[in-house]
Amino acid sequence: MCYLISSVTGRSPARGHISAMKRGAAPDGSTTPPSQQPDSATGKTRAINEQVSVLYGSSWWPATVIEKVAGTPEKLKIHYDGWGSSWDEWVTPDRIRDR
């Protein structure tokens, strides 16, 4: 991480006001590759039987799109790979990303 140093004082700004630029960061400051961003950030649409990752709790789980409803936002029914159909659920784009 590279910190900006004040040319007036020769010191770095106060801790709460540190301006930092991360190497490889996107113009918006994001360091998450597009493939790792949720669909709500990329605007990507999904196809039936497409393999995706779905956010459940604080973890991303492998899943497959099994149904979809057109609309805004697009809602998808997913099946968590390796789990019973009782875990299938409808999710919104903010919980889906590329696997």
N, C-alpha and C positions, 0 to 999 in steps of 0.2 A: 504494500500500500504506500502511496506517495502522498505526503502531507504538504500542504501549502504553508510557506513561511512568510510572515509579514516582512515586507521590505523596509518598513518604518522601524519596527522594534527588533527585527532579527529573531523573533521568537515565533513559535507556532501559536495559533489562536487558542483561546480558552477551550477546554475540553468539550463543552457543549456547543461550540461553534466551529469545530474542526471541519474543514472542507477537504475531502479526500477524493482522489480519482483512482479507480481500480484499473489495473491493466486489463485490456480486453473487454472493457465494459461497453455496452451499447450506448448510443447517444442518450437514452433515457436513464442510464445508470444501471440497467439490469445486466447481470452477468450470467443469467440463465439462458442456455441455448434455446432457440425457438422450439426444438423438438421436446424440450422439457417444460415448456410453458403450457398452462391449461388452454383449452380451445377458446375460452372466453377472451384470452389475450391475443390469439392468433386469428380468430374468425374461421377456423377450419371446420369443415363439415365432415361427417362420418358416414360410412356405408354399412349395410347389414353384413355381419360376419367379419367385420374389421377388428383386428386385435388392438387393444388400447390399454392404457393404465388408468385406474380410477382411484381417486383420493377417498379413502374411508378412514375416518379418525385422523391420525397424523401420518398415515403410511399410504404409499401408492401400491395398488394391487393389480396384477394382470387380469384382464377381463376381455370379453368379446361382445360386440354390439349385436343384439338379437332382435331389436325392434326400434322403430323411430317414429316420431310424430313431428310433422312439419309445423313450423310456427316460430315465434320469436319469444324467448330463446328456444332453440331446438332442444327437445327432450329426447333422450335415448334410454332404452331399456337395455341393461347390460347383464351379462352372466359372468360371475367371478369364476375364472378357470380353476378347476379342481374342487369346487364347492357345489353343494346341492342347489337345486332351483329355488329353494326357499330363501336363498340369499340374493336372488335376482332383484334388481331395483331400477327405478327410473331416476336418471341423473341429469343434471344440467351441465353445459359446457365448462363451467368453472371447476368441475371435478374430473375432467377428462384431459388426457394428453397422449402423445405418441408413446408406444411401448419401446 
